[in-house]
C-alpha cells in the first residue's frame, strides 16, 4: 500500500499490476478533518482503508469543507497520482458533501461517477429543526425548552439567509457563506443535470437524513433514470453507516465503531463495474 500523508490530504493507492480507480472523499458539515471524524469515529478512514483492500485508491483532505477550489485540486491530484487510472475517478460525498458532489463533478470535468452517502432532499435548516425535535423527544425536554432551542436555531438561519444582517453565527464551525451555498442546492435537479452514473446509499436508522423524507423522496423524484441511478438502503445503520442497536440518537457517535463492511462492498462493487 502506498500512502502519502501531506499537509492537507492523505492519498492512499493500493499496489496493483495496472492503474486502479480512485475516489475523492467529500465530508459533511459536521466533520472537521480528513478522516471525517464525528465523535470518536473516523468513517472516511474506514472507507479509504476498506476501498484500498478492494483495489480502489482514495484521497481525503481537510480544511476544504467550504472551498470548491480545494476540492477540484483534490480531484486533479489523485487523477495525476502514480498507479491511478485518471479516467476512473469518482466522487464519494457524505451528507453536505453529497449535496455538492454533482456541482463539483461538472467543475472538475473528469469525474466518472458519484456515490452519495446520506444525501438530503430537505433544506438543511428544516432537517436541523427536525433533529432538535427528535432529540428533545428522546431526552424528554419540556416544550418550552424545545421552543427555545428551535427559536435559537431559526434565528441563526435567519441571519445566515440574510447577508445584509452582518451577523455570522458560525454554525458548526462554518461561515454563513457556506450555509447559504448549501441552502441554494437543489439536489434532484443537480443529479439530473450531471448525466453521470450515481449510487445513492442510506442507513435506515439515520435520524439526520431520513429515509421517508429524503431517501424515498429522492428515489420517487428521480427514479432509476434508465439505469443511470442506483439506490440501496441498509437496515440497522445510522448516519455514519455504522451499526447501532435500538434507536440512533447521536449518542452512539461517542462509541467506537466502523463503517459497515457491506456498505464498503456495495461502493467497491459499483465502482469496479465502471
C-alpha positions, -999 to +999 in steps of 0.1 A: +000+000+000+013+034-010+001+062+014+011+098+012+002+119+042+006+156+031-002+188+050-038+189+039-045+154+025-039+117+026-035+098-006-039+060-005-030+039-035-031+001-033-004-018-052-018-033-084-004-046-118-024-019-136-038+016-128-067+015-103-099+035-100-099+062-073-123+082-052-123+117-037-140+117-003-161+148+004-171+154+041-203+166+056-206+198+076-200+181+110-167+165+100-137+186+109-108+167+094-097+144+066-109+113+084-145+126+086-142+124+124-175+125+143-172+119+180-146+091+183-154+076+149-134+081+116-157+070+088-136+083+059-106+065+072-127+033+073-139+039+037-104+047+024-089+016+040-118-007+030-118+005-006-080+001-008-085-036+002-107-038-029-082-022-052-095+014-051-073+044-044-086+074-024-078+110-014-092+126+017-085+161+028-092+187+054-097+224+056-118+224+024-154+219+035-164+253+021-138+256-007-146+243-042-111+252-054-096+228-029-119+201-039-111+205-076-074+203-067-080+170-048-097+156-080-067+166-101-042+155-075-055+119-074-060+117-111-023+125-116-011+101-089+011+072-099-009+040-101-043+057-106-064+055-138-072+091-145-103+081-165-119+064-134-120+090-107-152+090-086-166+114-060-179+099-027-198+126-007-214+123+027-244+145+037-235+180+027-205+165+008-231+145-012-250+177-020-220+195-036-208+164-055-228+169-087-217+205-090-181+196-083-182+169-109-192+195-135-165+219-125-137+192-123-148+178-157-130+145-153-153+125-130-166+090-139-195+088-114-209+098-080-215+079-048-239+098-025-240+088+011-270+101+031-279+128+006-308+150+018-336+164-002-349+187+025-332+220+032-306+219+059-324+242+082-356+221+081-335+190+089-318+206+118-351+218+133-364+182+129-333+169+147-340+194+176-375+180+180-363+144+177-336+149+203-360+166+226-384+137+224-356+112+233-344+131+264-379+143+275-373+180+273-401+203+283-420+220+254-407+254+265-371+242+262-377+227+228-392+260+216-362+279+230-337+257+211-358+258+179-361+296+181-323+299+186-316+278+155-342+296+135-326+329+144-292+316+133-305+305+099-324+339+095-290+356+099-274+332+075-301+337+049-298+375+051-262+386+041-272+422+049-276+413+086-239+414+091-242+385+116-224+352+111-233+327+137-205+303+126-229+274+127-210+241+133-178+260+126-187+270+091-192+306+078-226+319+067-215+318+031-210+280+033-246+275+046-261+299+020-243+278-006-257+245+008-292+260+011-291+270-026-285+235-038-314+217-055-301+181-053-326+163-075-321+190-102-283+187-098-283+149-102-305+152-133-281+176-149-249+157-144-258+127-167-232+107-147-239+073-131-249+078-095-251+054-065-273+066-036-268+049-002-288+054+030-287+040+066-323+032+077-316+043+113-303+077+102-323+104+121-304+133+105-312+124+069-344+104+070-355+075+048-391+087+044-384+124+039-351+123+020-341+089+005-375+078-005-384+112-019-352+114-039-359+080-054-395+089-062-384+122-079-356+107-100-363+070-104-335+049-119-331+072-150-328+042-174-303+025-151-281+056-145-291+059-108-289+031-083-302+030-047-295+010-016-307+013+019-292-006+048-313-017+079-296-011+112-272+016+101-270+052+113-259+084+097-223+073+097-233+039+081-223+022+114-245-005+130-264+007+161-286-012+185-320+004+192-327+039+180-300+062+167-297+094+188-262+106+180-250+095+214-235+064+197-211+087+178-191+087+211-188+049+210-160+035+187-174+019+156-167+013+119-184+018+086-203-014+079-184-037+055-215-043+034-215-006+026-179-006+016-185-037-005-215-020-023-194+011-031-165-010-043-187-033-065-204-004-081-171+014-089-153-016-101-181-023-126-175+010-142 
